Every structure is written in structure tokens, then in C-alpha cells.
């Protein structure tokens, strides 16, 4: 928890979804913004009014967002 792994972030090879509560007082939003900037294929979704456990604070919204991210890619339409 206390180790700075920031130098490792550019090495992440998987598409990464970061979901952050804007009221997180344990891990500030600026950490999520840093991770989004340094991980090559990352996106950050900020849940307004949610705290550190945003998935508990807003479970329905969290599930919709995570579900879209985890859904299999649809094949491209052939014309």
C-alpha cells in the first residue's frame, strides 16, 4: 500500500478502466488522473458523490460502467 509503483504504470499492457469517487479521501482523485495519464490504454470515470468504495456508494452506476467495459467487442459490420 505504501510502495510507489508509479514508474511501473507505463508498462501496463492491458486496457485499464479506472473508476474513482470524487469524494475519495483515502486515495485522491489526482492519483487516478496520474494513473490514467501514465497507463498507455487507460480511461478514468469519476463518480460524483462517491467515496473510496465507489462500487458500494453507487453500485448500479458502477455495474453499468464496468459492464460496458467488460462486454465482448462487437464485430465490425461488413458492407
Secondary structure in CASP SS format (residue, H / E / C, confidence):
PFRMAT SS
TARGET T0000
AUTHOR 0000-0000-0000
METHOD secondary structure of the structure
MODEL  1
X C 1.00
X C 1.00
X C 1.00
X C 1.00
X C 1.00
X H 1.00
X H 1.00
X H 1.00
X H 1.00
X H 1.00
X H 1.00
X C 1.00
X C 1.00
X C 1.00
X C 1.00
X E 1.00
X E 1.00
X E 1.00
X E 1.00
X E 1.00
X E 1.00
X C 1.00
X C 1.00
X C 1.00
X C 1.00
X C 1.00
X C 1.00
X C 1.00
X H 1.00
X H 1.00
X H 1.00
X H 1.00
X H 1.00
X H 1.00
X H 1.00
X H 1.00
X H 1.00
X H 1.00
X C 1.00
X C 1.00
X C 1.00
X E 1.00
X E 1.00
X E 1.00
X E 1.00
X E 1.00
X E 1.00
X C 1.00
X C 1.00
X C 1.00
X C 1.00
X C 1.00
X C 1.00
X H 1.00
X H 1.00
X H 1.00
X H 1.00
X C 1.00
X H 1.00
X H 1.00
X H 1.00
X H 1.00
X H 1.00
X H 1.00
X H 1.00
X H 1.00
X H 1.00
X H 1.00
X H 1.00
X H 1.00
X C 1.00
X C 1.00
X C 1.00
X C 1.00
X C 1.00
X C 1.00
X C 1.00
X C 1.00
X C 1.00
END
